[in-house]
Amino acid sequence: MWAYRLVAPYTFEKTDVPQRSPESLGDGQVLLRFLAAGICGSDLPGFRGVKGRLPFDTGTQAAGKDGFPIHEIAGEVMASRHPDHRPGDRVVGWASGFDGLMEQVAADGDGLVSYDRSLSPAHAVALQPLACVLYAVEQMPDLTGRHVAVLGQGSIGLLFSYVAKVAGASHVTGVDPVDRSDIGPAFGVDTVVRATSDRWVSHLSAGAKPDVVIEAVGHQVATLSHAVEAAAFGGFVFYFGVPDDDSYPISMRTMLRNNLTLKSGVTMDRRRMLRQAGEFTAAHPGLLDRYLTHTYGVDEVPAAFELASRPVPGRIKIAIVE
């Protein structure tokens, strides 16, 4: 079966690897036939050659793993040792080994749910990042009537903007150095700011500071500090982005004097959140059509990742399909 392997920074090699047998599945695992994958910002450090800290990482280079670094996947169940999945089901969720870029993927069934077959696999795979955003918003205070700022207006940040507006935010500010003026309003952004987060926060007056700041950039140390600095007195800061460093310096004086709350965390209750994501998109028709901007075939993986690595105004979500 086909599989992709990172053999050098920015360099994929498509190879043939042995097929997985149903007998090789562990308890709770599901064997999937690849239908679609989504490229996430957290996949890009691996593509660029940065060694990430992932669950399977035991000290060897992650680039040596077949199928790495994809974790957003939609597939058809070929075999199952999970009580809720049957052969022939079409499911979406997590490739639990971050190895979703191959023809057959063995994944934890607790991170997968069936999806509405009226959705194409390319659209369905977007339910995974939406599930993560919905879970994060559940961890926040009630957004009704609040000013919410989202640092980073990539594929995750725009989902946060949209969900925050649906959750009742009175005003959503989206901050990104990439020009999002054409697409930001379609995702609930009231004020589109084209600037780096440090420049934006340096011009914020006390009366313009948001009640809730969501850091959806990731992979940078400084942006969390900017989020803390931007929050209004008594405000809430949520760090969503993936950290590449163990320690992130922030001003505890600012946290203390401004009575701020800082929260982060990974997505729990995955199956519940994936179902909720399906219900959310059904209630908001057209969202996934706006979100999915580029689709590539499995023979075009290098081109898909190259586009994902470039800050292009019209690019939001990229899917790879069989």
C-alpha positions as CSV (number, residue, x, y, z in Angstrom):
1,M,0.0,0.0,0.0
2,W,1.1,3.6,-0.5
3,A,2.5,5.7,2.3
4,Y,4.3,9.0,2.5
5,R,7.5,9.5,4.5
6,L,9.4,12.6,5.3
7,V,13.0,11.9,4.1
8,A,14.3,15.5,4.6
9,P,12.9,18.9,5.4
10,Y,10.2,19.9,2.9
11,T,10.7,16.6,1.1
12,F,8.2,13.7,1.0
13,E,8.8,10.3,-0.6
14,K,5.9,8.1,-1.6
15,T,6.7,4.5,-0.8
16,D,5.1,1.0,-0.7
17,V,4.7,-0.5,2.7
18,P,3.1,-3.8,3.9
19,Q,-0.6,-3.7,4.4
20,R,-2.0,-4.0,7.9
21,S,-3.9,-7.1,8.8
22,P,-7.1,-7.0,10.8
23,E,-5.4,-9.4,13.3
24,S,-2.8,-6.8,14.0
25,L,-5.3,-4.4,15.6
26,G,-5.2,-3.9,19.3
27,D,-8.3,-3.6,21.5
28,G,-10.4,-0.6,20.6
29,Q,-8.5,0.0,17.3
30,V,-10.0,0.5,13.9
31,L,-8.4,-0.1,10.5
32,L,-9.3,2.6,8.0
33,R,-9.0,3.0,4.2
34,F,-7.8,6.5,3.6
35,L,-10.4,8.8,2.1
36,A,-9.2,12.3,3.1
37,A,-6.9,14.2,5.3
38,G,-6.6,17.8,6.5
39,I,-3.4,19.7,6.8
40,C,-3.1,21.3,10.3
41,G,-0.7,24.0,11.3
42,S,0.6,21.6,13.9
43,D,1.8,19.4,11.0
44,L,4.0,22.0,9.5
45,P,7.0,21.9,12.0
46,G,7.5,18.3,11.1
47,F,7.3,19.1,7.4
48,R,9.9,21.8,7.9
49,G,12.2,19.4,9.7
50,V,11.6,20.4,13.3
51,K,11.3,17.5,15.7
52,G,8.1,17.7,17.6
53,R,7.1,16.3,20.9
54,L,4.3,13.9,20.0
55,P,2.8,10.9,21.8
56,F,4.7,8.3,19.9
57,D,8.0,10.2,20.1
58,T,10.5,8.1,22.1
59,G,13.6,10.0,21.1
60,T,13.9,9.0,17.4
61,Q,13.3,11.4,14.6
62,A,9.6,11.6,13.9
63,A,10.3,12.1,10.2
64,G,11.2,8.4,10.1
65,K,7.6,7.4,10.7
66,D,5.4,6.3,7.8
67,G,2.3,8.5,7.4
68,F,3.7,11.3,9.6
69,P,2.6,14.1,10.3
70,I,-1.1,13.9,9.4
71,H,-3.7,13.4,12.3
72,E,-6.9,14.8,10.8
73,I,-8.4,12.0,8.8
74,A,-11.6,10.7,7.2
75,G,-11.8,7.0,6.2
76,E,-13.8,3.9,5.6
77,V,-13.7,1.2,8.2
78,M,-12.1,-2.0,6.9
79,A,-11.9,-3.9,10.2
80,S,-12.7,-3.0,13.8
81,R,-12.0,-4.1,17.3
82,H,-14.1,-1.2,18.7
83,P,-17.7,-1.9,19.6
84,D,-19.2,1.2,17.9
85,H,-17.5,0.9,14.5
86,R,-18.3,-1.6,11.8
87,P,-16.7,-2.4,8.4
88,G,-18.2,0.0,5.8
89,D,-18.7,2.9,8.2
90,R,-17.3,6.2,7.1
91,V,-15.7,8.0,10.0
92,V,-13.8,11.1,10.8
93,G,-11.5,12.1,13.6
94,W,-7.9,11.5,14.8
95,A,-5.2,9.4,13.3
96,S,-4.0,8.6,16.8
97,G,-0.4,7.8,15.7
98,F,-0.1,11.0,13.7
99,D,0.4,8.7,10.7
100,G,-2.6,9.4,8.6
101,L,-0.8,9.9,5.3
102,M,-1.0,6.3,4.1
103,E,-3.5,4.1,2.3
104,Q,-4.5,2.2,5.5
105,V,-4.5,3.7,9.0
106,A,-4.9,2.0,12.3
107,A,-6.4,4.4,14.8
108,D,-8.0,4.5,18.2
109,G,-11.8,4.1,17.7
110,D,-12.5,6.4,20.7
111,G,-11.3,9.3,18.5
112,L,-13.6,8.5,15.6
113,V,-17.3,9.0,14.7
114,S,-19.4,8.3,11.7
115,Y,-20.2,11.3,9.6
116,D,-23.1,12.4,7.4
117,R,-22.5,10.8,4.0
118,S,-23.9,13.9,2.3
119,L,-20.6,15.4,3.1
120,S,-17.6,14.7,0.9
121,P,-14.6,13.2,2.7
122,A,-12.7,16.5,2.0
123,H,-15.5,18.4,3.8
124,A,-16.0,15.9,6.5
125,V,-12.3,15.9,7.6
126,A,-12.9,19.6,8.7
127,L,-15.1,18.3,11.6
128,Q,-11.9,17.3,13.4
129,P,-10.5,20.8,13.8
130,L,-14.0,22.2,14.5
131,A,-14.4,19.6,17.3
132,C,-11.2,21.0,18.9
133,V,-12.4,24.6,18.6
134,L,-15.8,23.7,20.1
135,Y,-14.2,21.9,23.0
136,A,-11.9,24.9,23.7
137,V,-14.8,27.3,23.7
138,E,-16.6,25.1,26.2
139,Q,-13.7,25.8,28.6
140,M,-14.1,29.5,28.3
141,P,-16.5,31.8,30.2
142,D,-19.8,32.7,28.5
143,L,-18.9,34.7,25.5
144,T,-22.3,36.5,25.3
145,G,-21.8,40.2,25.0
146,R,-18.0,40.0,25.2
147,H,-15.3,41.4,23.0
148,V,-13.2,38.4,21.7
149,A,-9.9,38.8,20.0
150,V,-8.3,35.9,18.1
151,L,-4.6,36.0,17.4
152,G,-3.9,34.1,14.2
153,Q,-6.5,33.9,11.4
154,G,-5.4,30.7,9.8
155,S,-7.6,27.7,9.5
156,I,-8.0,27.3,13.3
157,G,-8.2,31.0,14.1
158,L,-11.0,31.6,11.6
159,L,-13.0,28.7,13.2
160,F,-12.5,30.3,16.6
161,S,-13.8,33.6,15.2
162,Y,-16.9,32.0,13.7
163,V,-17.7,29.9,16.8
164,A,-17.2,32.9,19.1
165,K,-19.6,35.0,17.1
166,V,-22.2,32.2,17.1
167,A,-21.6,31.9,20.9
168,G,-22.8,35.5,21.3
169,A,-19.6,37.6,21.2
170,S,-20.6,41.2,20.7
171,H,-17.4,41.9,18.8
172,V,-14.7,39.7,17.3
173,T,-11.3,41.1,16.4
174,G,-9.1,38.9,14.1
175,V,-5.4,39.6,14.1
176,D,-3.0,38.3,11.5
177,P,-0.1,39.6,9.4
178,V,-1.8,37.9,6.4
179,D,-4.6,40.0,4.8
180,R,-7.9,38.4,5.8
181,S,-10.1,41.4,4.9
182,D,-11.9,39.5,2.1
183,I,-12.7,36.4,4.2
184,G,-12.7,37.5,7.8
185,P,-16.3,38.9,7.8
186,A,-17.6,35.6,6.5
187,F,-16.2,34.0,9.6
188,G,-17.8,36.4,12.0
189,V,-14.8,38.9,12.3
190,D,-16.0,42.4,12.9
191,T,-12.6,44.0,12.9
192,V,-9.9,42.6,10.6
193,V,-6.4,43.6,11.8
194,R,-3.6,43.1,9.4
195,A,-0.6,43.2,11.8
196,T,1.6,41.1,13.9
197,S,0.3,40.6,17.4
198,D,3.1,42.7,19.0
199,R,2.3,45.7,16.8
200,W,-1.4,45.3,17.4
201,V,-1.1,45.1,21.2
202,S,1.3,48.1,21.2
203,H,-1.4,50.3,19.8
204,L,-4.3,49.0,22.0
205,S,-5.8,51.6,24.4
206,A,-7.1,50.5,27.7
207,G,-10.7,50.9,26.6
208,A,-10.2,48.8,23.5
209,K,-8.8,45.7,25.2
210,P,-10.8,42.5,24.6
211,D,-12.4,40.5,27.4
212,V,-11.3,37.2,25.9
213,V,-8.1,36.7,23.9
214,I,-7.5,33.4,22.1
215,E,-4.0,32.6,21.0
216,A,-4.4,30.5,17.9
217,V,-1.0,31.0,16.4
218,G,1.1,28.3,18.1
219,H,4.8,27.5,17.6
220,Q,5.9,30.9,18.8
221,V,6.9,31.9,22.3
222,A,6.1,35.6,22.1
223,T,2.5,35.5,21.0
224,L,1.2,34.1,24.3
225,S,2.8,37.1,26.0
226,H,1.1,39.4,23.6
227,A,-2.3,37.8,24.4
228,V,-1.7,38.3,28.1
229,E,-0.8,41.9,27.5
230,A,-3.8,42.5,25.4
231,A,-6.5,41.2,27.8
232,A,-8.7,43.7,29.6
233,F,-8.8,43.8,33.4
234,G,-10.4,40.5,34.7
235,G,-10.0,39.0,31.2
236,F,-9.5,35.5,30.1
237,V,-6.7,34.2,27.9
238,F,-6.9,30.8,26.1
239,Y,-3.7,29.3,24.6
240,F,-4.7,26.9,21.8
241,G,-1.6,26.7,19.7
242,V,0.9,23.9,19.8
243,P,4.0,24.7,21.9
244,D,7.3,23.8,20.5
245,D,9.1,24.8,23.7
246,D,8.7,23.6,27.2
247,S,8.8,27.1,28.8
248,Y,6.9,30.2,27.7
249,P,7.8,33.4,29.6
250,I,4.8,35.6,30.4
251,S,4.5,38.6,32.8
252,M,3.1,37.3,36.1
253,R,2.9,41.0,37.2
254,T,0.4,41.6,34.4
255,M,-1.5,38.4,35.2
256,L,-1.7,39.5,38.9
257,R,-2.4,43.2,38.5
258,N,-5.0,42.6,35.8
259,N,-6.7,39.7,37.6
260,L,-6.4,37.5,34.4
261,T,-7.2,33.9,33.9
262,L,-5.0,31.7,31.6
263,K,-6.2,28.3,30.4
264,S,-5.0,25.7,27.9
265,G,-5.4,22.0,27.3
266,V,-5.9,19.3,24.7
267,T,-9.3,18.1,23.4
268,M,-11.1,15.6,25.6
269,D,-14.4,13.8,25.0
270,R,-13.4,13.5,21.3
271,R,-16.3,11.5,20.1
272,R,-18.8,13.8,21.8
273,M,-17.1,16.8,20.3
274,L,-17.0,15.3,16.8
275,R,-20.7,14.6,16.9
276,Q,-21.2,18.2,18.1
277,A,-19.1,19.4,15.2
278,G,-21.4,17.5,12.8
279,E,-24.5,19.1,14.4
280,F,-22.8,22.6,14.3
281,T,-22.1,22.4,10.5
282,A,-25.6,21.1,9.8
283,A,-27.0,24.2,11.6
284,H,-24.6,26.4,9.7
285,P,-24.8,25.4,6.0
286,G,-22.1,26.8,3.8
287,L,-19.5,27.0,6.6
288,L,-17.5,24.0,5.3
289,D,-17.7,25.2,1.7
290,R,-16.1,28.5,2.8
291,Y,-13.6,26.8,5.0
292,L,-12.3,24.2,2.5
293,T,-10.4,26.3,-0.1
294,H,-8.0,23.8,-1.7
295,T,-8.1,20.1,-2.4
296,Y,-5.2,17.9,-3.6
297,G,-5.0,14.3,-4.7
298,V,-2.7,11.8,-2.9
299,D,-0.2,12.2,-5.7
300,E,0.1,15.9,-4.9
301,V,1.0,15.8,-1.3
302,P,4.2,17.8,-1.6
303,A,2.4,20.6,-3.4
304,A,-0.3,20.6,-0.7
305,F,2.2,21.0,2.1
306,E,4.1,23.7,0.2
307,L,0.9,25.7,-0.1
308,A,0.1,25.2,3.6
309,S,3.6,26.5,4.4
310,R,3.0,29.8,2.6
311,P,1.0,32.7,4.0
312,V,-1.5,33.1,1.1
313,P,-4.6,35.4,1.8
314,G,-7.1,33.1,-0.1
315,R,-6.0,29.9,1.5
316,I,-7.8,28.5,4.6
317,K,-8.2,24.7,4.8
318,I,-6.3,22.3,2.6
319,A,-7.5,18.7,2.2
320,I,-5.8,15.7,0.6
321,V,-8.2,13.1,-1.0
322,E,-7.8,9.7,-2.5
